[in-house]
């Protein structure tokens, strides 16, 4: 190894003097420039938004910079209901329940659940991958794509079938709840090409015994029809799922550890070669 000092090269990057955003503008208070007297979201005064917009209209404006149509508003609102609670079978909900009965500091419970919800299995990472998958394949025939994906699957004796991000089996079978929610959203005027394509894709998967809709796939298709970018999808999925995590954690927060099942020794198995 050479003892000669390595040459340090300057990249010459010129950094911004301050952070700039097109999303938000604040008018500085005359007596203290660090406080604001008024705020504007994409040019709309926050006080006017507060008086004249619904919560979901404001969220759409904040994310896209545009006012949503009535059809987009309805689709976003109903999607929010569909995603609001991952349910007690989801690993993220199980995590916040365990944290709550363990008397974890409440400020740490939701971040813990969102961290689990970030995963590539039924989580936010799968939403982002699902949006990318749908964007790349929307011009293909969904039935042909489903059949090709199934043909490419490796033969497995156990575990879930996962032909594409956001689609497949759950616990070895079809996720009927996700399918039912997708059917309802497909009837919305705001449902577009992505939801329709994904619906045919999922239907063919189910017909051939490879599951169908999963919640990340449903979110991915709806986000695309709402005009959202794949980089916004994962975080939005986590945020829209947060109310259910909070509700389950609050329900269990005053209960003892005995409120959870305990696996006794007789249920543990040690495989020996």
Secondary structure as the mmCIF struct_conf table of DSSP 4:
data_model
#
loop_
_struct_conf.conf_type_id
_struct_conf.id
_struct_conf.beg_label_comp_id
_struct_conf.beg_label_asym_id
_struct_conf.beg_label_seq_id
_struct_conf.end_label_comp_id
_struct_conf.end_label_asym_id
_struct_conf.end_label_seq_id
BEND BEND1 UNK A 4 UNK A 4
HELX_LH_PP_P HELX_LH_PP_P1 UNK A 5 UNK A 10
BEND BEND2 UNK A 17 UNK A 18
BEND BEND3 UNK A 22 UNK A 23
STRN STRN1 UNK A 24 UNK A 29
TURN_TY1_P TURN_TY1_P1 UNK A 30 UNK A 31
STRN STRN2 UNK A 32 UNK A 41
TURN_TY1_P TURN_TY1_P2 UNK A 42 UNK A 43
STRN STRN3 UNK A 44 UNK A 45
HELX_RH_AL_P HELX_RH_AL_P1 UNK A 46 UNK A 52
HELX_RH_AL_P HELX_RH_AL_P2 UNK A 55 UNK A 64
BEND BEND4 UNK A 65 UNK A 66
HELX_LH_PP_P HELX_LH_PP_P2 UNK A 67 UNK A 69
HELX_RH_AL_P HELX_RH_AL_P3 UNK A 70 UNK A 83
BEND BEND5 UNK A 84 UNK A 84
TURN_TY1_P TURN_TY1_P3 UNK A 88 UNK A 89
BEND BEND6 UNK A 90 UNK A 90
HELX_RH_AL_P HELX_RH_AL_P4 UNK A 91 UNK A 101
TURN_TY1_P TURN_TY1_P4 UNK A 102 UNK A 103
HELX_RH_AL_P HELX_RH_AL_P5 UNK A 106 UNK A 116
TURN_TY1_P TURN_TY1_P5 UNK A 117 UNK A 118
BEND BEND7 UNK A 119 UNK A 123
HELX_RH_AL_P HELX_RH_AL_P6 UNK A 124 UNK A 137
TURN_TY1_P TURN_TY1_P6 UNK A 138 UNK A 139
BEND BEND8 UNK A 140 UNK A 140
HELX_RH_AL_P HELX_RH_AL_P7 UNK A 142 UNK A 152
BEND BEND9 UNK A 153 UNK A 153
HELX_LH_PP_P HELX_LH_PP_P3 UNK A 154 UNK A 155
BEND BEND10 UNK A 157 UNK A 159
BEND BEND11 UNK A 163 UNK A 163
STRN STRN4 UNK A 164 UNK A 164
TURN_TY1_P TURN_TY1_P7 UNK A 165 UNK A 166
STRN STRN5 UNK A 167 UNK A 168
STRN STRN6 UNK A 170 UNK A 170
TURN_TY1_P TURN_TY1_P8 UNK A 171 UNK A 172
STRN STRN7 UNK A 173 UNK A 173
HELX_RH_AL_P HELX_RH_AL_P8 UNK A 176 UNK A 186
TURN_TY1_P TURN_TY1_P9 UNK A 187 UNK A 187
BEND BEND12 UNK A 188 UNK A 188
TURN_TY1_P TURN_TY1_P10 UNK A 189 UNK A 190
HELX_RH_AL_P HELX_RH_AL_P9 UNK A 193 UNK A 207
TURN_TY1_P TURN_TY1_P11 UNK A 208 UNK A 209
BEND BEND13 UNK A 210 UNK A 210
STRN STRN8 UNK A 212 UNK A 213
HELX_RH_AL_P HELX_RH_AL_P10 UNK A 215 UNK A 225
TURN_TY1_P TURN_TY1_P12 UNK A 226 UNK A 227
HELX_RH_AL_P HELX_RH_AL_P11 UNK A 230 UNK A 252
TURN_TY1_P TURN_TY1_P13 UNK A 253 UNK A 254
BEND BEND14 UNK A 255 UNK A 255
HELX_RH_3T_P HELX_RH_3T_P1 UNK A 257 UNK A 259
BEND BEND15 UNK A 260 UNK A 260
HELX_RH_3T_P HELX_RH_3T_P2 UNK A 265 UNK A 267
#
